[in-house]
Amino acid sequence: MDADAAYAPPASYRPGYELVAERILQLIGELELRPGDRMPTENDLAGRMGTSRTVVREAVKILSALGRVRAHKGRGLYVADDEGMLGSPRWGGFFLPTDLDHVYMLFEFRRVQETAAARQAATRATPAELRAIEVAAELCRKGHVTGQAALFDQGDDDFHLAVAATSHNQFLVASVREARRLQRQSTIIGLNGAVGEHTAEAVQEHAAIYRAIRDGDEDAAAAAAAVHVDRTLEDYRREIQRRVFG
């Protein structure tokens, strides 16, 4: 047996810093802290969560990279004041990346956005915009075929933002970008980057969306976008349940 396989962690394993990152987000909600508010210190967080300051520091690094927490040297930790995050007043509450209900709501939101964007794109696409969508879909396909997850993710982001841009509606562009940023938080914090069974189907679904937009078929574009979002949600649902129930 391969040595790595012999010592592979169980499927339900989650690193301590990942669990602590999730609990810090929950604590921010429980304390009703708002963007710009000062948070408990690393020592306080370690004490509250029964873990080491080192683990807390790693969790804070993740949350900082995701734009949820700001660490100011010599001043402490603060809830990020990024106006785009769902925790800001205009969004009405904190998004918890590992809460399945929150993930469902986020995908409901994505479905509305992306079907609307695809429908508009089918009537407004210029040749240059069609090319941008096609190039992004190909990058995503290449990432899948070569097993390069980062390349797939980049192509996936580029594809959805290119479709949104082709709608010629800046509100749709901004909302699609924000929803995908929050979805990435679920992937990184809640699922440790494990979502990916849907990649082969996603490549085909991207192609269907592109063809409908290229053909100027509004209904087909909207339907293809809806199918893609629904199947991506199913991928998330399976992975979350696998982690919860083992």
Buried (B, 14 or more C-beta within 10 A) or exposed (E): EEEEEEEEEEEEEBBBBBBBBBBBBBBBBEEEBEBEEEBBEBEBBBEEBEBEBEBBBBBBBBBBEBBBBBBEEEEBBBBBBBEBBBBBEEBEEBBBBBBBEBBEEBBEBBBBBBBBBBBBBBBBBEEEBBEBBBBBBBBBBBBBEEEBEEBBBBBBBBBBBBBBBBBBBEEBBEBBBBBBBBBBBBBBBBBBEBBBEBBEBBBEBBBBBBBBBBEEBBEBBBBBBBBBBEEBBBBBBEBBEEBEEE
